[in-house]
Amino acid sequence: MAPILRLRIYYEDTDCGNVVYYANYLKYCERARTEFLESKGISMKQLIEDGIFFVVAEASLKYYSPGRYGDILAIETVVDRVGPASISFSHEIRRDATNERLVHAEVKLGSVNPQMKPLRLRQDIMQAVKEGGQG
């Protein structure tokens, strides 16, 4: 089963309509990916120290229903594809109390060096993320 990150919606996350501001879902996905990678033994801090950075190359979100102040969101993260220098993730964001689907997100990360040039993924990273998804 894919790891699930749960997080609470605070007032600061909402817009004047008391719903989650649409761009905040990208932040939630970022948190979920970080937790996913850490759960696979990949330390983001260590990668940064090693000069390995992940940048968002593509992002697509489909909104089904609004999250609201006070909701607890459950974000499931899976790996869709691992390329030589990229990892593609899917995120399902649901309201935890009802399991109602709120957002589906697909995000492709590219691996780059400190000069922002593409960098092949290390074998240990590829293996760890493949274990957490479809490969």
Secondary structure, 3 states (H helix, E strand, C coil): CCCEEEEECCHHHECCCCEECCCHHHHHHHHHHHHHHHHCCCCHHHHHHCCCEEEEEEEEEEECCCCECCCEEEEEEEEEEECCCEEEEEEEEEECCCCEEEEEEEEEEEEECCCCCECCCCHHHHHHHHCCECC
